[in-house]
Amino acid sequence: MPPAHRVMYPGRTPPRTPPRRRSRLLTWSVVMLVIFGGVTGAAWLPAVRIANVVVTGSSASIRSDVERAVRTALAGRHWLLVPKDTEVLVATAPIEETLQRNFPALATIRVVKQFPDAMTVEVTERTAWGIVCARPIASAPPIGCAYLDHDGVGYEPLTDVSGWLMPIVTRPTEFAIGSNVVPRELIALFTHSSET
């Protein structure tokens, strides 16, 4: 039996990339690779890496702890290629947030990059105004206490509060160190009433 009517189409071959276009593509790939390698290599130069970290405005023990924390934040590599302490890649806001979280006794923290290889960290310490304690039941002993500054932030844990000559504010719930635990208005009321 003869085959049914079939329509035969000529086979199509995929279009080939012209040799000139392929050489351009290869040239651009090599150029981009060289640029990427040059930028990565330049990031390792000591002239553009932060080598000096200076902490100002606090006691010597806190200065050394803050400097150690900053150097830890700058250690390591981005994307396994570029060092984290390369000056142009260092963001100051995450360092400030990390320091604020790790050092609640510091009231203000300001990180400033100084081109090409230095960083200054300016800090001020909180001053104690009173003590805040968490006490769910008035007749029960406190669960936890901390120093309280003028802004209402509980910043340094205390284990014993007997015999203190500072105002003691109690609250019914526990609190996180470094957070606002007492409204400023309450502290202003205490301060105003003690002055009159």
Disulfide bonds with the S-S distance in Angstrom:
Cys133-Cys145 2.00
